[in-house]
Amino acid sequence: MGFFDRLAGKKPAATPANAAAAESAAAAPAGGIVKPRLVAARERLEAKDLPGALAIYEELLATAGDRADVLVAISGDLGTHGHVAEIVELVAPRYDADRHGPATGLNLLQAYLAARNADAAQHVLDLLFELNRPELEEQLHGFSNAIAELIHSGHSPLAPAAVGLPADGSKIGLITISKPIWFYGLEPLAAQILPPKEKRLRSIAFAQLSLSGYADFGNAMKKPEDELGRLSRGLPLWLAETFYFSPSYAPAAAVGLMSPPQEPAHYVIFPTEWTTDNLRQLVETTEGGLDYIVTGSLRALNSDYEVLLRVWEVKTFRERKTFSARWTPATADAALLALHAQVRSYMEWSPASAAFAYTVPAKPRAWIDTLAASLGLFLVEKAILPATQLMPVEADLQEAAKNATAGEAASFGYLTLQMRALKLQLAEPPADVVLARSALVTQAQKIGG
């Protein structure tokens, strides 16, 4: 019986249409027609022609939709190219675990996990456990843990356009920051600050985190950014900065901007975690593509914060690892440092050699705010974002000045923040700011005047 029939607890009724489809499938050639059509569909996917591929799949499913090899090929190719919704639409109604085996079921299970549909994923997992295949047991228990984490995180299934275009015709774009945000403005010091890179780099993008708890997301996006918005952008900026100072990585931070018709642009607040459509958009707009994307969610309740990060392997569009952290204002630095260390360890981060030696900040919570403030001023300077989206710049300068003596990066962060604030005439810098004592910092001061 099919997947949705089992989910509903009923058997499919025999119909003339079903009988005709079964007869056509039985009459389909064993391989002479099916294999070339699967190859043709895959080529359409590689050419980013999803409608063309789906037309071929519909044709194949009409004549050979009960063949296990056809279902596993279709689900695998769609999953590899990030088309999760299409796996559910085309394959789920036809999947029978006893008849089609575990391979298609595993692809379908991963599709439901990517769509954050815990109930459907749990049902497919139950079907796969019922097959009693000892060689799959360890893998299935891994999926069981992933479903448990999904249930614990409280995510409901993603709507098809959960973070898509709003009804008023607004456009959502992604801004990628490929170097430490505080470096922009210090380009004359590139040779001393930026590290040498290996020839074969692993490309990784850190996506803006989704947020929950807003009664009206549309209205909240038009207001000046708040603390959670800053965290949702600042944490990816911090991780991207860290991985820039590793010889084997080419990182970027990806931030969403919305452009309403006849109105100034503003930051996006993502109400749900990024879908595979968002991931695919990021991959397709990144020169050279990506190897990994880190997405996640952030929530806060009564000063209790929780973040969840997911590492995606782009080649297969599969989730490889999750990390989580919880903190209060008093424990924020310790929790964020622990999370940072876990991500570095899993991704096998190693420090780069350069005149500037990157060190992890001892107070990451304040540093994240400085990075997010720097992003805002950078986008205002480039006339991408209006100044009305910013938090009070004078307060940001005061806070960055307090930590400027913590190290070279902290000094650079303060100096470029100050440069832009003065250029945009948004705030006067505080007096008698103490910077880290180094030749590089002195050179940076001269660049800023």
C-alpha positions in Angstrom: 0.0 0.0 0.0 1.1 3.6 -0.7 2.7 6.0 1.8 -0.3 8.3 2.2 -2.7 5.4 2.4 -0.7 3.9 5.3 -0.6 7.3 7.0 -4.4 7.5 6.8 -4.8 4.0 8.0 -6.6 2.7 4.9 -5.9 0.5 1.9 -6.1 1.9 -1.6 -9.1 0.9 -3.6 -8.6 -0.9 -6.9 -9.6 1.5 -9.7 -9.5 1.2 -13.5 -7.0 4.0 -13.5 -4.7 2.1 -11.1 -5.1 -1.0 -13.1 -4.2 0.8 -16.3 -1.2 2.4 -14.7 0.0 -1.0 -13.4 -0.5 -2.5 -16.8 1.5 0.3 -18.5 4.3 -0.1 -15.9 4.4 -3.8 -16.5 4.6 -3.2 -20.2 7.4 -0.6 -19.9 10.8 -1.7 -21.3 13.2 -2.9 -18.7 15.8 -0.3 -19.3 15.9 0.8 -23.0 13.6 3.8 -22.5 13.7 4.4 -18.7 17.4 4.9 -18.2 17.9 7.5 -21.0 14.8 9.4 -19.8 16.2 9.5 -16.2 19.5 10.8 -17.6 17.7 13.4 -19.6 15.8 14.6 -16.5 19.0 14.8 -14.6 20.5 16.9 -17.3 17.5 19.3 -17.1 18.1 19.6 -13.3 21.7 20.4 -13.8 20.7 23.1 -16.3 18.3 24.5 -13.7 15.3 23.5 -15.8 13.1 22.1 -13.1 9.8 22.2 -15.2 11.5 20.3 -17.9 12.7 17.6 -15.5 9.3 17.3 -13.9 7.7 16.8 -17.3 10.0 13.9 -17.9 9.4 12.5 -14.4 5.6 12.7 -14.9 6.0 10.8 -18.2 8.1 8.1 -16.5 5.9 7.8 -13.5 2.9 7.2 -15.7 4.5 4.1 -17.2 7.0 2.9 -14.7 6.0 4.6 -11.4 5.9 1.3 -9.5 9.5 0.4 -10.2 11.8 0.8 -7.2 14.8 1.9 -9.4 12.7 4.7 -10.9 11.5 6.0 -7.6 15.0 5.9 -6.0 16.6 7.7 -9.0 13.9 10.4 -9.1 14.0 11.0 -5.4 17.8 11.0 -5.3 18.3 13.4 -8.2 15.7 15.8 -6.9 17.3 15.7 -3.4 20.8 16.2 -4.8 19.6 19.4 -6.5 17.6 20.6 -3.4 14.0 20.1 -4.7 12.5 18.7 -1.5 8.9 19.7 -2.1 8.9 17.8 -5.5 10.2 14.6 -3.8 7.2 14.7 -1.5 4.8 15.5 -4.3 5.9 12.9 -6.8 7.4 10.1 -4.7 5.5 10.0 -1.4 2.1 8.9 -2.9 3.7 6.0 -4.7 6.1 4.7 -2.0 5.5 1.3 -0.4 8.3 0.3 1.9 7.7 -3.5 1.4 7.5 -3.2 -2.3 10.1 -0.5 -3.1 12.6 -1.1 -0.3 14.6 1.3 1.9 16.6 3.4 -0.6 13.6 5.5 -1.7 12.3 5.6 1.9 15.6 7.1 3.1 15.4 9.8 0.4 11.8 10.5 1.4 12.7 10.6 5.1 15.4 13.2 4.5 13.0 15.3 2.4 10.5 15.4 5.3 13.3 16.4 7.7 14.5 19.2 5.4 10.8 20.4 5.2 10.7 20.3 9.1 7.7 17.8 8.9 8.3 15.7 12.0 5.1 13.7 11.8 5.6 12.6 8.2 9.3 11.9 8.8 8.4 9.8 11.9 5.9 7.7 9.8 8.4 7.0 7.1 11.0 6.0 9.8 8.4 3.6 11.3 8.0 2.0 7.9 11.7 1.6 7.5 12.1 0.0 11.0 9.4 -2.5 10.1 11.6 -3.8 7.3 13.9 -5.3 9.9 17.1 -4.6 8.1 20.0 -4.9 10.6 22.4 -3.1 8.3 20.2 0.0 8.4 19.7 0.1 12.2 22.5 2.5 13.1 21.5 4.9 10.3 17.8 4.7 11.3 18.6 5.5 14.9 20.5 8.6 13.6 17.4 9.7 11.8 15.4 9.0 15.0 17.6 11.4 16.9 17.2 14.0 14.2 13.4 13.8 14.4 13.6 14.0 18.2 15.6 17.3 17.9 13.1 18.6 15.3 10.2 17.9 17.7 12.1 19.4 20.6 12.9 22.6 18.6 9.1 23.1 18.1 9.2 23.8 14.4 6.0 23.2 12.4 6.2 22.1 8.7 7.3 24.9 6.4 4.7 26.4 4.2 5.7 26.5 0.5 6.2 30.3 0.6 7.1 30.7 4.2 10.0 33.0 3.4 9.2 33.8 -0.2 7.9 36.9 -1.8 5.2 38.8 0.1 1.9 39.5 -1.6 2.6 43.2 -2.2 5.3 42.4 -4.8 8.3 43.0 -2.5 11.5 41.3 -3.5 13.8 39.5 -1.2 17.5 39.5 -2.0 20.6 38.1 -0.3 23.6 40.2 0.5 26.8 38.1 1.0 29.7 39.4 3.0 32.9 37.5 2.0 35.4 39.2 4.2 35.3 40.3 7.9 32.9 43.2 8.0 35.4 45.4 9.8 38.0 44.9 7.1 36.1 47.0 4.6 37.8 50.4 4.8 41.2 48.9 5.6 42.0 47.5 2.1 45.5 49.1 2.0 46.4 46.7 4.8 45.1 43.6 3.0 48.5 42.0 2.8 49.1 42.3 6.5 45.6 41.5 7.7 44.2 38.9 5.4 45.7 35.4 5.5 47.1 33.4 2.6 44.8 30.7 1.3 45.3 27.2 0.1 44.6 26.4 -3.6 41.6 24.1 -2.9 39.3 25.9 -0.6 36.1 24.6 1.1 33.4 27.2 0.5 31.0 27.7 3.4 28.1 30.2 3.9 26.6 31.2 7.2 23.0 32.2 6.7 21.0 34.7 8.7 19.1 32.9 11.5 15.4 32.6 11.6 13.4 34.2 14.5 10.2 33.5 16.3 8.0 35.5 18.6 6.9 38.5 16.5 3.2 39.1 16.4 3.6 41.0 13.1 6.7 40.1 11.1 5.9 42.6 8.3 5.7 45.5 10.7 8.7 44.4 12.7 10.9 44.4 9.6 10.2 48.0 8.9 11.3 49.2 12.3 14.9 49.8 13.4 16.6 46.5 14.1 16.2 45.1 17.6 18.4 42.8 19.7 17.2 39.5 18.2 17.5 40.9 14.7 21.1 41.8 15.5 21.9 38.4 16.8 20.3 36.7 13.8 22.8 38.6 11.6 25.7 39.1 13.9 26.2 35.4 14.8 26.7 34.4 11.2 29.0 37.3 10.7 31.1 36.2 13.6 31.3 32.6 12.3 32.2 33.7 8.8 34.9 36.0 10.2 36.3 33.1 12.1 36.5 30.8 9.1 38.1 33.5 7.0 41.1 33.2 9.2 41.6 29.6 8.3 43.7 28.7 5.3 41.4 26.0 3.9 38.0 27.9 3.9 36.4 30.5 1.8 33.4 31.7 3.9 30.6 34.2 3.6 27.8 35.5 5.7 24.4 35.8 3.9 21.8 38.4 5.1 18.3 39.0 3.7 17.1 42.4 2.5 13.5 43.2 1.3 12.7 45.8 -1.3 9.1 46.8 -1.2 7.6 48.7 -4.2 8.0 52.5 -3.9 9.6 52.2 -0.4 13.1 52.0 1.0 14.7 48.6 1.5 14.8 47.0 4.9 16.2 44.0 6.7 14.4 40.7 6.4 13.2 38.8 9.5 12.9 35.1 8.5 10.0 33.6 10.4 11.1 30.0 9.6 14.4 28.3 8.9 15.7 28.5 5.4 14.2 26.1 3.0 16.1 24.2 0.4 14.8 26.7 -2.1 16.6 29.5 -0.1 19.7 27.3 0.0 19.6 26.7 -3.7 19.2 30.4 -4.3 22.3 31.1 -2.3 24.3 28.4 -4.1 23.3 29.7 -7.5 24.2 33.3 -6.7 27.6 32.4 -5.2 30.4 32.4 -7.7 32.0 29.0 -7.7 29.2 27.5 -5.7 29.3 26.3 -2.1 30.3 23.1 -0.2 28.5 23.8 3.0 25.8 26.1 4.3 25.1 26.7 8.0 21.5 27.7 8.8 19.7 28.0 12.1 17.1 29.5 14.3 17.1 31.8 17.4 14.5 32.3 20.0 14.2 34.2 23.3 11.7 34.1 26.1 12.1 36.1 29.3 15.8 36.6 28.8 16.4 33.0 28.1 18.0 32.6 24.7 18.3 29.4 22.5 20.1 29.0 19.2 20.1 26.0 16.9 22.6 25.6 14.0 22.4 23.1 11.1 25.3 22.2 8.9 24.2 21.3 5.3 26.3 19.6 2.7 25.5 21.2 -0.5 26.4 18.4 -2.8 23.5 16.3 -1.5 21.5 19.0 0.2 21.6 16.9 3.3 21.8 18.0 6.9 25.0 16.7 8.5 25.2 18.1 12.0 23.3 20.2 14.5 24.6 22.4 17.3 22.6 24.2 20.0 23.2 26.5 22.9 21.2 28.2 25.6 22.1 31.2 27.7 20.9 34.1 29.8 22.5 37.6 29.8 24.8 36.4 32.6 26.0 33.2 30.8 26.0 34.5 27.2 29.8 34.7 26.7 30.5 31.2 28.0 27.7 29.6 26.0 28.6 31.3 22.8 32.3 30.4 23.2 31.3 26.8 23.7 29.1 26.8 20.6 31.9 28.5 18.6 34.4 25.8 19.7 32.0 23.0 18.7 31.5 24.4 15.2 35.3 24.9 14.8 36.1 21.4 15.9 33.5 19.7 13.7 34.5 21.7 10.6 38.2 21.0 11.4 39.0 24.7 11.6 42.7 25.6 11.9 44.3 29.1 12.3 45.9 30.8 9.4 49.3 32.4 9.4 49.5 36.1 8.8 50.9 39.3 10.3 47.5 39.7 12.0 46.8 36.7 14.3 43.1 36.1 14.7 42.0 35.2 18.2 38.5 34.3 19.5 37.1 37.3 21.4 36.7 36.7 25.2 33.4 38.6 25.1 31.6 37.4 22.0 28.2 38.8 22.9 29.5 42.4 22.7 31.6 41.5 19.6 28.5 40.2 17.8 26.8 43.5 18.4 29.7 45.4 17.0 29.7 43.2 13.9 26.0 43.7 13.3 26.4 47.5 13.8 29.2 47.5 11.3 27.1 45.7 8.8 24.3 48.2 9.2 26.6 51.2 8.6 28.3 49.4 5.7 25.0 48.9 4.0 23.9 52.5 4.7 27.2 53.8 3.2 26.6 51.7 0.1 23.0 53.2 -0.2 21.5 49.8 0.1 19.8 50.3 3.5 18.3 53.5 5.0 19.7 54.9 8.2 16.3 54.5 9.8 17.0 50.7 10.1 19.9 51.3 12.5 19.9 51.2 16.2 21.4 54.4 17.9 24.9 54.7 16.4 26.3 56.7 19.3 25.6 53.8 21.7 27.2 51.3 19.3 30.3 53.5 19.2 30.5 53.7 23.0 30.2 50.0 23.3 32.8 49.2 20.7 35.1 51.7 22.3 34.9 49.9 25.6 36.2 46.7 24.1 38.6 48.3 21.6 41.6 47.5 23.7 40.8 43.7 23.7 42.9 43.0 20.6 43.7 44.1 17.1 40.4 42.8 15.7 38.5 44.7 18.4 40.5 47.9 17.5 39.8 47.4 13.8 36.1 46.9 14.5 36.0 50.2 16.4 38.0 52.1 13.9 35.9 51.2 10.8 32.7 51.7 12.8 33.9 55.2 13.7 35.0 55.9 10.1 31.6 55.2 8.7 29.7 57.0 11.5 31.7 60.1 10.8 31.4 59.9 7.1 27.6 59.4 7.3 27.4 62.1 10.0 25.4 59.8 12.3 27.4 60.2 15.5 30.5 61.7 17.1 33.1 59.2 18.4 33.8 59.1 22.1 36.9 60.8 23.4 40.1 59.2 24.7 39.5 55.7 23.2 42.2 53.2 24.1 43.2 50.9 21.3 45.4 47.8 21.2 49.0 48.6 21.0 50.4 47.3 17.7 51.9 48.5 14.5 48.9 47.3 12.5 46.5 49.2 14.6 48.6 52.4 14.2 48.5 52.0 10.5 44.8 51.5 10.6 44.4 54.7 12.5 46.3 56.6 9.8 44.0 55.2 7.1 41.0 56.5 9.0 42.6 59.9 9.5 
